[in-house]
Amino acid sequence: MDYVLNYKHYVGIGLVGISSILYFKNKKIYVYIFGLTLILGIVNLIDIYYSNIIFGIGPIKFNPIFLTLLIIFLALNKQILNQMFPEKELTEKDLAEQSAKKENLIKMYERKFETKTESELKTIADEKSGYVDEAKIASKNILKNKYVL
């Protein structure tokens, strides 16, 4: 009898109710609405419990219950979320750009390593040398061209 509900509770309970209906009617909209509900709960803009547990960092207050619910929600709906937000596939243009960048880096390393000795180049070309792959390729190219590896 001593508990008082305010607008945060009514909005939170309403959003959870709408999400419950959408779960059976339209899963895609459900994911958006329930995800939004949980995010609003995390930043303490809505509430669904008569008791409120919050912690704050400066003026921002967080609700760990909603954070836990969001983590569980993401884990249980991973397949739906992957369908809704697929990973960006690399296009041929993107692959060509990456290949061109790699070739430019290799050429830059070749110019940089031209003055190095054969033993220094072999050290760089070693798989366990710690150099980036482009530097290793450049040193191998120089060794092939200059010292006939």
C-alpha positions in Angstrom: 0.0 0.0 0.0 2.9 2.4 0.5 4.1 2.1 -3.1 3.4 5.0 -5.5 3.4 4.5 -9.3 4.4 7.5 -11.4 4.5 8.2 -15.2 7.8 6.2 -15.5 5.9 3.1 -14.3 2.9 3.6 -16.6 5.0 4.3 -19.7 7.3 1.3 -18.9 4.4 -1.1 -18.3 2.7 0.2 -21.4 5.8 -0.4 -23.6 6.2 -3.9 -22.1 2.6 -4.6 -22.9 2.9 -3.3 -26.5 6.1 -5.4 -26.9 4.2 -8.5 -25.6 1.5 -8.1 -28.2 4.0 -7.4 -31.0 6.0 -10.6 -30.0 3.1 -12.6 -31.4 2.0 -10.2 -34.2 5.2 -8.8 -35.7 8.6 -10.0 -34.5 10.5 -7.3 -36.4 8.7 -4.4 -34.8 8.8 -6.3 -31.4 12.6 -6.3 -31.6 12.7 -2.5 -32.1 10.1 -1.6 -29.5 11.4 -4.0 -26.8 15.0 -3.0 -27.5 14.0 0.7 -27.2 12.1 -0.2 -24.0 15.2 -1.8 -22.4 17.4 1.1 -23.5 15.0 3.6 -21.9 15.0 1.5 -18.8 18.8 1.4 -18.6 19.1 5.2 -18.6 16.3 5.3 -16.0 13.7 7.1 -18.2 11.1 4.4 -17.6 10.5 1.8 -14.9 8.4 -1.4 -14.5 9.2 -2.3 -10.9 7.7 -0.8 -7.8 11.3 -0.9 -6.4 14.0 1.0 -8.2 17.7 0.0 -8.2 19.9 2.6 -9.8 23.5 3.6 -9.7 24.9 6.8 -11.2 27.9 8.3 -12.8 27.6 12.0 -12.3 24.1 13.2 -13.3 23.4 10.0 -15.4 21.6 7.2 -13.6 21.7 3.6 -14.8 19.4 0.7 -13.9 21.3 -2.6 -13.8 18.1 -4.7 -14.0 17.3 -3.4 -17.5 21.0 -3.8 -18.4 20.8 -7.5 -17.5 17.5 -7.9 -19.4 19.1 -6.3 -22.5 22.0 -8.7 -22.4 19.6 -11.6 -22.1 17.4 -10.2 -24.9 20.4 -9.8 -27.2 21.6 -13.4 -26.5 18.2 -15.0 -27.0 17.3 -13.0 -30.2 20.7 -13.2 -31.9 19.3 -15.0 -35.0 16.6 -12.4 -35.5 19.0 -9.5 -35.0 21.5 -11.0 -37.5 18.7 -11.3 -40.1 17.6 -7.7 -39.4 21.1 -6.2 -39.3 23.3 -8.4 -41.6 27.0 -7.8 -41.7 28.1 -5.7 -44.6 29.5 -7.9 -47.4 32.5 -6.6 -49.2 31.8 -5.6 -52.8 34.2 -6.1 -55.6 34.9 -2.4 -55.5 35.8 -2.6 -51.8 38.0 -5.6 -52.4 39.8 -3.8 -55.3 40.4 -0.8 -53.0 41.8 -3.0 -50.3 44.1 -4.7 -52.8 45.2 -1.3 -54.2 46.0 -0.1 -50.7 48.0 -3.2 -50.0 50.0 -2.9 -53.2 50.7 0.8 -52.4 52.0 -0.2 -49.0 54.2 -2.9 -50.4 55.7 -0.4 -52.9 56.3 2.1 -50.1 58.1 -0.6 -48.0 60.1 -1.6 -51.1 61.3 2.0 -51.5 62.1 2.2 -47.8 64.0 -1.1 -47.7 66.1 -0.6 -50.9 69.1 0.4 -48.9 69.0 -2.5 -46.5 71.5 -5.3 -46.6 70.6 -8.9 -47.5 70.7 -10.1 -43.9 68.5 -7.2 -42.7 66.0 -8.1 -45.5 66.0 -11.8 -44.5 65.3 -10.8 -40.9 62.4 -8.6 -42.0 61.1 -11.4 -44.3 61.1 -13.9 -41.5 57.6 -15.0 -40.5 58.3 -14.4 -36.8 59.9 -11.0 -37.3 57.0 -8.9 -36.0 56.8 -6.8 -39.1 53.5 -6.2 -40.9 52.7 -8.6 -43.8 53.3 -5.8 -46.4 56.8 -5.2 -45.1 57.6 -8.9 -45.2 56.3 -9.2 -48.8 58.3 -6.1 -49.8 61.5 -7.5 -48.3 60.9 -10.8 -50.1 60.3 -9.0 -53.4 63.6 -7.1 -53.0 65.5 -10.3 -52.1 64.1 -12.0 -55.2 64.9 -9.2 -57.5 68.3 -8.1 -56.0 69.8 -11.2 -54.5 68.0 -13.9 -56.3 66.4 -15.6 -53.3 
